[in-house]
Amino acid sequence: MEEPPNELAWAVHHLATAAAEVDAATARRMGLSAGDFLALKHLMVAEEPIGPVELGRLLGLTSGAATGLVDRLQRAGWVDRAPHPGDRRRQVLTATPRTTEAVLAELHPLAGDIARVSAALPAEHRRLVIDVLHDLARLHRRRTGEGRSSDRAKVE
């Protein structure tokens, strides 16, 4: 049987939508808005330091709105702000240990479910799925026009 056109694209879309639903529910349980939780997720997965300007750009916020978001998250103890190590004019944002602990605790049941599904796969298939998911994440970031240079280089 031939695979329907765009079946993978639709499966990825459904996964992204389900992930957004999980994020919204997790944010509610943590007493955060969906946008605040998304900001924390960006900080937790960042490979390079993110400042308020970069975070605002990732979230589609003006610089004033991004500053308000960071101020609110910092006052609530979710985010720390520090001088950038290489540029005194900039700041670096990091999720606090409390944030990491709370997010991991919230997502632990889902991570267990994913581990159970993954355990049913042969090791070589599991590696393939992981690689494909990373490639798909890079493709998504490229579509934003602001993908990391390492993301752009790995997917042709």
C-alpha positions, 0 to 999 in steps of 0.5 A, spaced: 500 500 500 502 506 498 503 512 503 498 517 502 502 524 500 504 528 506 503 523 511 509 524 515 508 532 515 501 531 518 503 526 523 509 531 525 503 537 525 499 532 530 505 531 534 506 538 535 499 540 536 499 535 542 505 537 545 502 544 545 496 542 549 501 538 554 505 545 554 498 549 556 496 544 561 503 543 564 503 551 564 496 551 568 499 546 573 505 550 574 501 557 575 504 560 569 501 562 562 502 558 556 507 564 554 511 564 560 512 556 560 514 557 553 519 562 555 522 557 560 522 551 555 526 555 550 531 557 556 532 550 558 533 547 551 538 553 549 545 550 546 547 558 547 546 563 552 539 567 551 538 574 553 532 578 553 532 580 546 533 573 543 528 570 548 523 576 545 525 574 538 523 567 539 517 568 542 515 574 537 515 579 543 517 587 542 523 588 547 518 592 552 514 586 552 520 581 553 523 585 558 516 585 562 516 577 561 523 576 564 522 581 570 515 577 571 519 570 571 525 573 575 520 576 580 517 569 581 523 565 581 523 562 575 529 565 571 536 568 573 539 574 570 546 575 569 551 579 565 553 576 559 561 573 560 563 576 553 559 582 552 558 587 558 552 590 555 548 584 554 545 579 559 544 572 559 538 568 562 537 561 565 532 557 568 533 556 575 534 550 579 527 550 581 524 551 574 528 545 572 526 541 578 518 543 577 518 542 569 522 535 570 517 533 575 511 535 571 513 532 565 516 525 568 509 521 567 510 523 559 517 521 559 515 514 562 510 513 557 515 515 551 520 511 554 515 505 554 513 506 547 521 507 545 523 500 549 518 496 544 523 498 538 529 495 536 535 499 538 537 501 531 529 503 530 530 507 536 536 511 534 533 512 527 527 515 530 531 520 535 535 522 529 529 523 524 526 527 530 532 531 531 532 533 523 525 535 523 526 540 529 532 543 525 527 543 519 522 547 523 527 552 526 530 553 519 523 555 517 523 560 522 528 564 519 532 564 525 535 557 526 541 556 529 547 555 524 548 548 527 541 547 525 542 549 518 548 546 517 546 539 518 539 538 514 540 539 507 
